[in-house]
Amino acid sequence: MVIDISQEVLSCNVFPGDPSPEAKRMLTIQDGAVCNLTAFSMCAHNGTHVDAPYHFINEGKTIDELAIDACVGPCFVARCEGDVDEETARCILEKAKAADAGERILIAGKATVTAEAASFFAEAGIKLLGNESQTVGPENAPMEVHKILLGAEVVLLEGIVLASVSEGKYLLSAAPLNLAGFDGAPCRAVLIRDK
C-alpha cells in the first residue's frame, strides 16, 4: 500500500509571509498549440518540503548537498498533540527503535517540537524529523529548534499530511527536488507499507 502524504502544491498551506504558489498556462491545445504547457513559481518552503541546514545556518549544506538516504528508508509515524517535550521525544524514539525504524521520525497531529525535544533528537542521531505543520518549531519563533536540528544535520520534512495514517513503521520516500544552492525544496512524500 502506497500512501501519499504530500499537499497539493497550488492549494497548499503557506507559512505566514511566504509567497503562495502560482501557475501560468503558457500554451494550450484548446487554443491551437501543439501541447499544453504550464509554468509555475513558488517558495521552496511551500506545502510539503524539505529543509536543508542552509535554511538557518549560513555555512550549512544546501539541498543538493544533502545525503539523499536521509529522505528514503524506514520511518516511524508517531501520533502527538501539543508540545513535544524531551520526555515525549524519548517515548517516540523508544517506540521507533522497537519497530526498527529509529532513524526517521514523522510526528502526526497538531504538534510543536520544543528546543528540549530537538536537542534530544539531535543527540540521538536521527537522520530526519517530519511534521504536519509548515515549521517544525513554534510558528512564532522557529529559529532555535531549526538551528538545533539543522546544526546536527537532521533533515526536516515539513508540511506532511498524516491525518489518515496510523502510528507505526513505514518505508518513507521524500526526496527533495535537486535544486543547487537552495535552502529547501518541495518533495512528493509517500509512505509504503506491506498490507
Phi, psi and omega in degrees: 000131178249128182242119177283121179247025181259151171279149171290134191295311188288338179249016187289166172288145182231133177299138182308125179098341179281150177289146178278152177297146178225143178242147177224121179284115183273318179222148174221140176298322180304327180265013175098000179286161181287340181204170170269136182218127183235139172249153176214158175228149180197161171284145180295348182247018174282151173056216179279120186208167178247135174262134172262158178308326181300342179302322180234355183233111188302329179266003185286165179294145175268171184307316182290346180263354181291147172287116186297337181294342176295332185264356182224123178151183179300140178220165177237127175265123179241135178270135181203144175235142178085204181285133173268104179266184184297319180297318178295318178299318179298317179296317179299313182294323177299315178297317181297315179294322178297331179269006183059044181215046187272003182266337182229121183241128174244128182256117180267140178114176179276081186237147177236125179282127178275166178299324180295318178292320178300316178298318179299311180298319180297314180292332178286345176081026177293157181268327186213142174230127181238154179207168184276338180288166176282354176214142184287329180262191178299135182299326182276352180203069186280348190298311186301311181296317178299314182297322179297308184287311181292330176295333176266009181059034170277120179288138180253130177246105187248154176077027177279163183241108186238015185305323183256015182259128178283153175297142177148189183270139178217171167259126181258137169230110184216045182293130179283160172300145182275088183248103185300128176081002184276153178272348179194172179199145175292158177212161172256100184268131177226152173248142179236132179220136176287117175165000000 
